[in-house]
Amino acid sequence: MKKPIAFFVHHQGRGHANRTMAVAAEFARDRPVSVLTADPRLFDGVARDIEIVALPNMIGAAVPTPRLYAEPTPPVMHCVPLGLPEMRRTMRTILDHLDERAVGLFVVDVSAEIALLARIASVPAVQIRMHGDRGDIGHVGAYEACVGMLAPFDERLEQDDYPSHLRRKTFYSGGLCTSVDRVPERAEARARLGLDPAREIVVAVTGGGGSGTPYAPLTVAARAAPDALWLTLGPTHREGHETDFANLRELGWVPSVTDYLAAADIVVASAGDNTVHEVARVGGRLVVMPEWRYFGEQTRKAEALVRLGAAVRSPHWPGDLQGWRDLLARARNLDGAVLRGLYAPDAALRAAGWLEGLTDELWQGQPAAEAPAPLRVVAAG
């Protein structure tokens, strides 16, 4: 019986869940797989047999007393309020599952505290790597507590300041994109969408974990490039004083993001992992505008993309016509092949192979254990 692999999946946005499903789909059919998450709905319709364990949703849970609330957070941790029964139930559910299933490897996507919890519980863990300023004792401690890290991006996107001893523990899968639909040629994509085959098209896209593309700067962009058609995908954030323009259209959520990305001459997007690799998969010219994230995650990824010549960026959303014209001119000079080279079609397969190989290596020589109980859904609390 193969040792089970379990995933902790953060429920902010869909990126963590989609990545988990893409990797788990590549595991051997006889590998038991489980997922612990506060939003099991993210895994509705998953094709593979996966045990889903529901965790309490701790986001917004109230600390019961002012005195507990006043206790400072220790530097080794990031989010550990005191007095929360939801947190105790979360940790208890995780530990009980790891124990009952005799989990061979715990993949944490993402939480420094839960990676440390796994080590304290004597369970080998792998932390999913993300960009950002993560040299604090909490992150470094979690990385060092893990048996390895999985970076779902090309090694060329690695930060120069990431410590060499931790880099040696990291497996780089190549650029992992969870979209699997066919990428059409530009002319085909435009014909399918009913778009002008000759007009310059700029697509601004927001990922599922964002608050929306700011709309006001795009109204300036539409004025700066009046001959271009500007399309927004996903939510936009309005401030209430914007003026709409005929060459700027809000499309919201669309059935096929890939078609619009393939139809675009230029894509304006955040620096979210899957968003970047969706643009890379079509070989687009990318203007990367990082959203605020803890530890400067998207800012550091955007810096790496610009350093490689895979994207251009502005230090802030341009608020004037010439600022947009200069930014677009730089984007038009990009070679889309550079960004395309950061996408790896077999990234999920490579990640799955490494995780399974690591699990088997860690437990080689252990007597075969009894098979785990049948799959079930567990609701905590």
C-alpha positions as a Markdown table, in Angstrom:
| # | Residue | x | y | z |
|---|---|---|---|---|
| 1 | Met | 0.0 | 0.0 | 0.0 |
| 2 | Lys | 1.4 | 3.4 | -1.0 |
| 3 | Lys | 1.8 | 6.0 | 1.7 |
| 4 | Pro | -1.0 | 8.6 | 1.5 |
| 5 | Ile | -0.3 | 12.2 | 0.5 |
| 6 | Ala | -2.4 | 14.9 | 2.1 |
| 7 | Phe | -2.7 | 18.6 | 1.2 |
| 8 | Phe | -3.6 | 21.6 | 3.3 |
| 9 | Val | -5.2 | 24.1 | 0.9 |
| 10 | His | -5.7 | 27.7 | 1.8 |
| 11 | His | -9.2 | 28.8 | 0.6 |
| 12 | Gln | -8.4 | 32.4 | -0.5 |
| 13 | Gly | -9.2 | 32.5 | -4.2 |
| 14 | Arg | -9.1 | 29.4 | -6.4 |
| 15 | Gly | -5.4 | 29.3 | -7.2 |
| 16 | His | -4.4 | 27.0 | -4.3 |
| 17 | Ala | -7.2 | 24.5 | -5.0 |
| 18 | Asn | -6.8 | 24.5 | -8.7 |
| 19 | Arg | -3.0 | 23.8 | -8.3 |
| 20 | Thr | -3.7 | 21.0 | -5.9 |
| 21 | Met | -6.2 | 19.4 | -8.3 |
| 22 | Ala | -3.8 | 19.7 | -11.2 |
| 23 | Val | -1.0 | 18.0 | -9.3 |
| 24 | Ala | -3.2 | 15.3 | -7.6 |
| 25 | Ala | -4.6 | 14.3 | -11.0 |
| 26 | Glu | -1.2 | 13.2 | -12.0 |
| 27 | Phe | -0.6 | 10.9 | -9.0 |
| 28 | Ala | -0.7 | 7.1 | -9.5 |
| 29 | Arg | -4.3 | 5.8 | -9.2 |
| 30 | Asp | -3.4 | 3.7 | -6.2 |
| 31 | Arg | -2.0 | 6.7 | -4.2 |
| 32 | Pro | -4.4 | 7.7 | -1.4 |
| 33 | Val | -4.9 | 11.5 | -1.6 |
| 34 | Ser | -6.7 | 13.8 | 0.9 |
| 35 | Val | -7.3 | 17.5 | 1.1 |
| 36 | Leu | -7.9 | 19.6 | 4.2 |
| 37 | Thr | -9.5 | 23.0 | 3.5 |
| 38 | Ala | -11.9 | 25.5 | 5.0 |
| 39 | Asp | -13.9 | 25.6 | 1.7 |
| 40 | Pro | -14.6 | 22.1 | 0.3 |
| 41 | Arg | -16.7 | 23.7 | -2.4 |
| 42 | Leu | -13.5 | 24.6 | -4.2 |
| 43 | Phe | -13.2 | 20.9 | -5.0 |
| 44 | Asp | -16.7 | 20.3 | -6.4 |
| 45 | Gly | -16.4 | 18.2 | -9.5 |
| 46 | Val | -12.8 | 17.1 | -8.9 |
| 47 | Ala | -12.2 | 14.1 | -11.3 |
| 48 | Arg | -9.9 | 12.1 | -9.0 |
| 49 | Asp | -10.9 | 10.2 | -5.9 |
| 50 | Ile | -9.9 | 12.5 | -3.1 |
| 51 | Glu | -10.9 | 12.5 | 0.6 |
| 52 | Ile | -12.1 | 16.0 | 1.5 |
| 53 | Val | -11.7 | 17.1 | 5.1 |
| 54 | Ala | -13.6 | 20.3 | 6.0 |
| 55 | Leu | -11.8 | 22.6 | 8.4 |
| 56 | Pro | -13.3 | 25.5 | 10.3 |
| 57 | Asn | -13.1 | 28.9 | 8.6 |
| 58 | Met | -10.9 | 31.0 | 11.0 |
| 59 | Ile | -11.0 | 34.1 | 8.9 |
| 60 | Gly | -12.8 | 36.8 | 10.9 |
| 61 | Ala | -13.2 | 34.7 | 14.0 |
| 62 | Ala | -13.5 | 37.1 | 17.0 |
| 63 | Val | -10.9 | 37.0 | 19.9 |
| 64 | Pro | -13.1 | 36.6 | 23.0 |
| 65 | Thr | -11.5 | 39.2 | 25.3 |
| 66 | Pro | -9.6 | 42.5 | 25.0 |
| 67 | Arg | -6.7 | 41.0 | 27.1 |
| 68 | Leu | -6.2 | 38.1 | 24.8 |
| 69 | Tyr | -6.5 | 40.5 | 21.8 |
| 70 | Ala | -3.7 | 42.6 | 23.3 |
| 71 | Glu | -1.2 | 39.7 | 23.3 |
| 72 | Pro | 1.6 | 40.4 | 20.7 |
| 73 | Thr | 2.2 | 37.9 | 18.0 |
| 74 | Pro | 5.6 | 36.2 | 18.4 |
| 75 | Pro | 8.0 | 36.7 | 15.5 |
| 76 | Val | 8.2 | 33.0 | 14.7 |
| 77 | Met | 4.5 | 33.1 | 13.7 |
| 78 | His | 2.2 | 35.1 | 11.4 |
| 79 | Cys | -1.4 | 34.6 | 12.4 |
| 80 | Val | -2.0 | 33.1 | 15.8 |
| 81 | Pro | -4.7 | 35.0 | 17.8 |
| 82 | Leu | -5.4 | 33.5 | 21.2 |
| 83 | Gly | -8.6 | 32.0 | 22.6 |
| 84 | Leu | -10.1 | 30.8 | 19.3 |
| 85 | Pro | -11.9 | 27.5 | 19.5 |
| 86 | Glu | -11.9 | 27.5 | 15.6 |
| 87 | Met | -8.1 | 27.4 | 15.7 |
| 88 | Arg | -8.0 | 24.5 | 18.2 |
| 89 | Arg | -10.5 | 22.5 | 16.1 |
| 90 | Thr | -8.5 | 23.2 | 12.9 |
| 91 | Met | -5.2 | 22.0 | 14.4 |
| 92 | Arg | -6.9 | 19.0 | 16.1 |
| 93 | Thr | -8.6 | 18.0 | 12.9 |
| 94 | Ile | -5.4 | 18.2 | 11.0 |
| 95 | Leu | -3.4 | 16.2 | 13.6 |
| 96 | Asp | -6.2 | 13.5 | 13.8 |
| 97 | His | -6.3 | 13.1 | 10.1 |
| 98 | Leu | -2.5 | 12.9 | 9.7 |
| 99 | Asp | -2.5 | 10.3 | 12.4 |
| 100 | Glu | -5.5 | 8.2 | 11.4 |
| 101 | Arg | -4.4 | 8.1 | 7.7 |
| 102 | Ala | -0.7 | 7.5 | 8.5 |
| 103 | Val | 0.0 | 10.3 | 6.0 |
| 104 | Gly | 3.4 | 9.9 | 4.4 |
| 105 | Leu | 3.8 | 13.5 | 3.1 |
| 106 | Phe | 1.8 | 16.6 | 4.0 |
| 107 | Val | 1.8 | 19.3 | 1.3 |
| 108 | Val | 1.1 | 22.8 | 2.7 |
| 109 | Asp | -0.3 | 25.4 | 0.3 |
| 110 | Val | 0.2 | 27.6 | 2.2 |
| 111 | Ser | 0.8 | 28.3 | 5.9 |
| 112 | Ala | 4.1 | 28.6 | 7.8 |
| 113 | Glu | 2.4 | 27.7 | 11.1 |
| 114 | Ile | 0.9 | 24.4 | 9.7 |
| 115 | Ala | 4.2 | 23.5 | 8.2 |
| 116 | Leu | 5.7 | 23.8 | 11.7 |
| 117 | Leu | 2.8 | 21.9 | 13.2 |
| 118 | Ala | 3.6 | 19.0 | 10.8 |
| 119 | Arg | 7.2 | 18.9 | 11.9 |
| 120 | Ile | 6.2 | 19.0 | 15.6 |
| 121 | Ala | 3.8 | 16.1 | 14.9 |
| 122 | Ser | 6.6 | 14.2 | 13.2 |
| 123 | Val | 5.0 | 14.2 | 9.8 |
| 124 | Pro | 7.2 | 15.0 | 6.8 |
| 125 | Ala | 6.0 | 18.2 | 5.0 |
| 126 | Val | 6.5 | 20.1 | 1.8 |
| 127 | Gln | 5.8 | 23.8 | 1.6 |
| 128 | Ile | 4.6 | 25.3 | -1.6 |
| 129 | Arg | 6.9 | 28.2 | -2.4 |
| 130 | Met | 5.7 | 31.7 | -3.2 |
| 131 | His | 7.6 | 34.8 | -4.1 |
| 132 | Gly | 8.0 | 37.6 | -1.6 |
| 133 | Asp | 10.2 | 39.0 | 1.2 |
| 134 | Arg | 10.1 | 35.8 | 3.3 |
| 135 | Gly | 13.4 | 36.0 | 5.2 |
| 136 | Asp | 11.6 | 36.4 | 8.5 |
| 137 | Ile | 12.1 | 33.8 | 11.2 |
| 138 | Gly | 8.6 | 32.4 | 10.7 |
| 139 | His | 9.1 | 31.6 | 7.0 |
| 140 | Val | 12.7 | 30.4 | 7.3 |
| 141 | Gly | 11.7 | 28.2 | 10.3 |
| 142 | Ala | 8.9 | 26.6 | 8.3 |
| 143 | Tyr | 11.1 | 26.1 | 5.2 |
| 144 | Glu | 13.8 | 24.5 | 7.3 |
| 145 | Ala | 11.3 | 22.3 | 9.1 |
| 146 | Cys | 10.1 | 20.9 | 5.8 |
| 147 | Val | 11.7 | 18.0 | 3.9 |
| 148 | Gly | 11.5 | 20.1 | 0.8 |
| 149 | Met | 9.8 | 22.9 | -1.0 |
| 150 | Leu | 7.8 | 22.8 | -4.3 |
| 151 | Ala | 8.1 | 26.0 | -6.5 |
| 152 | Pro | 5.4 | 25.9 | -9.2 |
| 153 | Phe | 7.5 | 28.2 | -11.4 |
| 154 | Asp | 10.6 | 28.2 | -13.5 |
| 155 | Glu | 13.9 | 28.4 | -11.6 |
| 156 | Arg | 14.8 | 31.4 | -13.7 |
| 157 | Leu | 12.1 | 33.3 | -11.8 |
| 158 | Glu | 13.8 | 32.6 | -8.5 |
| 159 | Gln | 14.7 | 35.6 | -6.4 |
| 160 | Asp | 18.4 | 36.5 | -6.1 |
| 161 | Asp | 18.2 | 36.9 | -2.4 |
| 162 | Tyr | 16.7 | 33.4 | -1.7 |
| 163 | Pro | 19.2 | 31.5 | 0.5 |
| 164 | Ser | 21.2 | 28.9 | -1.3 |
| 165 | His | 20.7 | 26.2 | 1.3 |
| 166 | Leu | 16.9 | 26.6 | 0.9 |
| 167 | Arg | 17.2 | 26.7 | -2.9 |
| 168 | Arg | 18.9 | 23.3 | -2.7 |
| 169 | Lys | 15.8 | 21.9 | -1.0 |
| 170 | Thr | 13.4 | 23.4 | -3.6 |
| 171 | Phe | 12.0 | 21.5 | -6.6 |
| 172 | Tyr | 11.1 | 23.8 | -9.5 |
| 173 | Ser | 8.3 | 22.3 | -11.5 |
| 174 | Gly | 8.4 | 24.9 | -14.2 |
| 175 | Gly | 5.6 | 27.3 | -14.8 |
| 176 | Leu | 2.4 | 25.5 | -13.7 |
| 177 | Cys | -0.9 | 26.7 | -15.3 |
| 178 | Thr | -4.1 | 25.0 | -14.4 |
| 179 | Ser | -5.9 | 25.9 | -17.6 |
| 180 | Val | -5.9 | 23.0 | -20.0 |
| 181 | Asp | -8.1 | 24.2 | -22.9 |
| 182 | Arg | -6.5 | 24.5 | -26.4 |
| 183 | Val | -4.8 | 27.7 | -27.2 |
| 184 | Pro | -6.0 | 29.1 | -30.6 |
| 185 | Glu | -4.1 | 31.2 | -33.0 |
| 186 | Arg | -4.8 | 34.9 | -32.7 |
| 187 | Ala | -6.9 | 35.1 | -35.9 |
| 188 | Glu | -9.0 | 32.1 | -34.8 |
| 189 | Ala | -9.5 | 33.5 | -31.3 |
| 190 | Arg | -10.7 | 36.9 | -32.7 |
| 191 | Ala | -13.1 | 35.2 | -35.2 |
| 192 | Arg | -14.5 | 33.1 | -32.4 |
| 193 | Leu | -15.1 | 36.1 | -30.2 |
| 194 | Gly | -16.3 | 38.4 | -33.0 |
| 195 | Leu | -13.4 | 40.8 | -32.6 |
| 196 | Asp | -11.8 | 43.0 | -35.3 |
| 197 | Pro | -9.0 | 41.0 | -36.8 |
| 198 | Ala | -6.8 | 44.0 | -37.4 |
| 199 | Arg | -7.4 | 46.3 | -34.5 |
| 200 | Glu | -5.0 | 46.5 | -31.5 |
| 201 | Ile | -6.6 | 44.8 | -28.5 |
| 202 | Val | -5.5 | 45.2 | -24.9 |
| 203 | Val | -7.0 | 42.8 | -22.3 |
| 204 | Ala | -6.9 | 43.6 | -18.6 |
| 205 | Val | -7.5 | 40.5 | -16.5 |
| 206 | Thr | -8.1 | 40.0 | -12.8 |
| 207 | Gly | -7.5 | 36.6 | -11.1 |
| 208 | Gly | -10.0 | 34.9 | -8.8 |
| 209 | Gly | -8.1 | 36.0 | -5.7 |
| 210 | Gly | -8.0 | 39.7 | -6.4 |
| 211 | Ser | -10.3 | 42.6 | -5.5 |
| 212 | Gly | -10.6 | 43.7 | -9.1 |
| 213 | Thr | -8.7 | 45.7 | -11.7 |
| 214 | Pro | -8.8 | 49.4 | -10.9 |
| 215 | Tyr | -11.1 | 50.9 | -13.5 |
| 216 | Ala | -10.1 | 54.6 | -13.3 |
| 217 | Pro | -6.6 | 54.1 | -14.7 |
| 218 | Leu | -8.0 | 52.1 | -17.6 |
| 219 | Thr | -10.2 | 55.0 | -18.6 |
| 220 | Val | -7.1 | 57.1 | -18.9 |
| 221 | Ala | -5.5 | 54.2 | -20.9 |
| 222 | Ala | -8.5 | 54.1 | -23.3 |
| 223 | Arg | -8.0 | 57.9 | -23.9 |
| 224 | Ala | -4.3 | 57.4 | -24.4 |
| 225 | Ala | -4.7 | 54.7 | -27.0 |
| 226 | Pro | -8.1 | 55.6 | -28.6 |
| 227 | Asp | -7.6 | 53.3 | -31.6 |
| 228 | Ala | -7.1 | 50.3 | -29.4 |
| 229 | Leu | -10.0 | 48.2 | -28.0 |
| 230 | Trp | -9.7 | 47.7 | -24.2 |
| 231 | Leu | -11.4 | 44.7 | -22.7 |
| 232 | Thr | -11.6 | 43.8 | -19.0 |
| 233 | Leu | -12.0 | 40.3 | -17.7 |
| 234 | Gly | -13.1 | 39.5 | -14.2 |
| 235 | Pro | -14.1 | 42.1 | -11.6 |
| 236 | Thr | -13.2 | 45.8 | -11.8 |
| 237 | His | -12.9 | 48.2 | -8.9 |
| 238 | Arg | -14.6 | 51.6 | -9.4 |
| 239 | Glu | -14.2 | 54.7 | -7.3 |
| 240 | Gly | -17.4 | 56.4 | -8.6 |
| 241 | His | -15.9 | 59.2 | -10.6 |
| 242 | Glu | -14.9 | 57.4 | -13.8 |
| 243 | Thr | -16.0 | 58.4 | -17.3 |
| 244 | Asp | -16.7 | 55.5 | -19.6 |
| 245 | Phe | -15.4 | 55.4 | -23.2 |
| 246 | Ala | -16.6 | 53.5 | -26.2 |
| 247 | Asn | -13.3 | 51.6 | -26.7 |
| 248 | Leu | -13.3 | 50.3 | -23.1 |
| 249 | Arg | -15.6 | 47.3 | -22.4 |
| 250 | Glu | -16.2 | 45.5 | -19.1 |
| 251 | Leu | -16.9 | 41.8 | -19.8 |
| 252 | Gly | -16.8 | 40.4 | -16.2 |
| 253 | Trp | -16.3 | 36.7 | -15.9 |
| 254 | Val | -16.1 | 35.0 | -19.3 |
| 255 | Pro | -16.4 | 31.3 | -20.3 |
| 256 | Ser | -12.9 | 31.1 | -21.9 |
| 257 | Val | -10.2 | 33.4 | -20.7 |
| 258 | Thr | -7.7 | 31.6 | -23.0 |
| 259 | Asp | -9.5 | 32.9 | -26.1 |
| 260 | Tyr | -9.3 | 36.5 | -25.0 |
| 261 | Leu | -5.7 | 36.2 | -24.0 |
| 262 | Ala | -4.9 | 34.6 | -27.3 |
| 263 | Ala | -6.8 | 37.4 | -29.1 |
| 264 | Ala | -4.9 | 40.2 | -27.3 |
| 265 | Asp | -1.9 | 42.1 | -28.5 |
| 266 | Ile | -1.1 | 43.2 | -25.0 |
| 267 | Val | -2.3 | 41.8 | -21.6 |
| 268 | Val | -2.4 | 43.8 | -18.4 |
| 269 | Ala | -2.6 | 41.6 | -15.4 |
| 270 | Ser | -1.6 | 41.1 | -11.8 |
| 271 | Ala | 1.4 | 38.9 | -10.8 |
| 272 | Gly | -0.7 | 36.0 | -9.5 |
| 273 | Asp | 0.9 | 32.6 | -10.2 |
| 274 | Asn | -1.8 | 31.2 | -12.4 |
| 275 | Thr | -2.6 | 34.5 | -14.1 |
| 276 | Val | 1.1 | 34.9 | -15.1 |
| 277 | His | 1.3 | 31.4 | -16.4 |
| 278 | Glu | -2.0 | 31.7 | -18.3 |
| 279 | Val | -0.5 | 34.6 | -20.2 |
| 280 | Ala | 2.7 | 32.7 | -20.7 |
| 281 | Arg | 0.9 | 29.7 | -22.1 |
| 282 | Val | -0.4 | 31.9 | -25.0 |
| 283 | Gly | 3.0 | 33.7 | -25.3 |
| 284 | Gly | 1.4 | 37.1 | -24.7 |
| 285 | Arg | 3.0 | 40.5 | -24.2 |
| 286 | Leu | 2.5 | 41.2 | -20.5 |
| 287 | Val | 2.2 | 44.5 | -18.6 |
| 288 | Val | 2.4 | 43.2 | -15.0 |
| 289 | Met | 0.8 | 45.4 | -12.4 |
| 290 | Pro | 1.2 | 43.6 | -9.0 |
| 291 | Glu | -1.5 | 43.7 | -6.5 |
| 292 | Trp | -0.8 | 44.2 | -2.8 |
| 293 | Arg | -0.1 | 40.9 | -1.1 |
| 294 | Tyr | 1.5 | 40.0 | 2.2 |
| 295 | Phe | 5.3 | 39.9 | 2.1 |
| 296 | Gly | 5.3 | 41.7 | -1.3 |
| 297 | Glu | 4.6 | 38.4 | -3.1 |
| 298 | Gln | 3.4 | 39.9 | -6.3 |
| 299 | Thr | 5.9 | 42.8 | -6.3 |
| 300 | Arg | 8.8 | 40.4 | -6.1 |
| 301 | Lys | 7.4 | 38.1 | -8.8 |
| 302 | Ala | 6.9 | 41.2 | -11.1 |
| 303 | Glu | 10.5 | 42.2 | -10.5 |
| 304 | Ala | 11.7 | 38.8 | -11.6 |
| 305 | Leu | 9.5 | 38.9 | -14.7 |
| 306 | Val | 10.9 | 42.3 | -15.7 |
| 307 | Arg | 14.5 | 41.2 | -15.0 |
| 308 | Leu | 14.1 | 38.4 | -17.5 |
| 309 | Gly | 12.5 | 40.6 | -20.1 |
| 310 | Ala | 9.3 | 38.6 | -19.9 |
| 311 | Ala | 7.1 | 41.6 | -18.9 |
| 312 | Val | 7.1 | 45.4 | -18.4 |
| 313 | Arg | 5.7 | 47.2 | -15.5 |
| 314 | Ser | 5.1 | 50.7 | -14.1 |
| 315 | Pro | 5.8 | 51.6 | -10.5 |
| 316 | His | 2.1 | 52.5 | -10.2 |
| 317 | Trp | -1.0 | 52.6 | -12.5 |
| 318 | Pro | -0.3 | 55.5 | -14.9 |
| 319 | Gly | -2.6 | 58.5 | -14.3 |
| 320 | Asp | -1.7 | 60.5 | -17.4 |
| 321 | Leu | -1.9 | 59.9 | -21.1 |
| 322 | Gln | 1.9 | 59.9 | -21.8 |
| 323 | Gly | 2.5 | 57.5 | -19.0 |
| 324 | Trp | 0.2 | 55.0 | -20.7 |
| 325 | Arg | 1.7 | 55.6 | -24.1 |
| 326 | Asp | 5.2 | 55.0 | -22.9 |
| 327 | Leu | 4.1 | 51.8 | -21.1 |
| 328 | Leu | 2.3 | 50.5 | -24.1 |
| 329 | Ala | 5.3 | 51.3 | -26.3 |
| 330 | Arg | 7.6 | 49.2 | -24.1 |
| 331 | Ala | 5.0 | 46.4 | -24.1 |
| 332 | Arg | 4.9 | 46.3 | -27.9 |
| 333 | Asn | 8.6 | 45.8 | -28.0 |
| 334 | Leu | 8.4 | 42.6 | -25.8 |
| 335 | Asp | 9.2 | 39.2 | -27.3 |
| 336 | Gly | 6.3 | 37.0 | -26.3 |
| 337 | Ala | 8.6 | 33.9 | -26.6 |
| 338 | Val | 10.5 | 35.0 | -23.5 |
| 339 | Leu | 7.3 | 34.7 | -21.3 |
| 340 | Arg | 6.2 | 31.6 | -23.2 |
| 341 | Gly | 9.4 | 29.9 | -22.2 |
| 342 | Leu | 8.5 | 30.2 | -18.5 |
| 343 | Tyr | 5.4 | 28.0 | -19.0 |
| 344 | Ala | 5.9 | 24.2 | -18.7 |
| 345 | Pro | 3.1 | 22.0 | -20.1 |
| 346 | Asp | 4.3 | 19.1 | -18.0 |
| 347 | Ala | 4.7 | 21.1 | -14.7 |
| 348 | Ala | 1.9 | 19.3 | -12.9 |
| 349 | Leu | 3.2 | 15.9 | -13.9 |
| 350 | Arg | 6.7 | 16.9 | -12.9 |
| 351 | Ala | 5.5 | 18.2 | -9.5 |
| 352 | Ala | 3.4 | 15.0 | -8.9 |
| 353 | Gly | 6.4 | 12.8 | -9.8 |
| 354 | Trp | 8.7 | 14.6 | -7.4 |
| 355 | Leu | 6.1 | 14.5 | -4.5 |
| 356 | Glu | 5.5 | 10.8 | -5.0 |
| 357 | Gly | 9.2 | 10.0 | -5.4 |
| 358 | Leu | 10.0 | 11.9 | -2.3 |
| 359 | Thr | 7.3 | 10.2 | -0.3 |
| 360 | Asp | 8.5 | 6.7 | -1.4 |
| 361 | Glu | 12.1 | 7.6 | -0.7 |
| 362 | Leu | 11.3 | 8.9 | 2.8 |
| 363 | Trp | 9.4 | 5.7 | 3.8 |
| 364 | Gln | 11.4 | 3.1 | 1.9 |
| 365 | Gly | 11.9 | 0.0 | 4.0 |
| 366 | Gln | 8.9 | 0.6 | 6.3 |
| 367 | Pro | 6.7 | -2.5 | 6.7 |
| 368 | Ala | 3.4 | -2.1 | 4.7 |
| 369 | Ala | 0.7 | -0.5 | 6.7 |
| 370 | Glu | -3.0 | -1.4 | 6.7 |
| 371 | Ala | -5.1 | 0.3 | 4.1 |
| 372 | Pro | -6.8 | 3.5 | 5.3 |
| 373 | Ala | -10.6 | 3.7 | 5.9 |
| 374 | Pro | -12.9 | 4.4 | 3.0 |
| 375 | Leu | -13.1 | 7.9 | 1.6 |
| 376 | Arg | -15.4 | 10.3 | 3.4 |
| 377 | Val | -16.1 | 14.0 | 3.9 |
| 378 | Val | -15.4 | 15.2 | 7.5 |
| 379 | Ala | -16.9 | 18.4 | 8.8 |
| 380 | Ala | -15.0 | 19.8 | 11.7 |
| 381 | Gly | -16.8 | 21.6 | 14.6 |
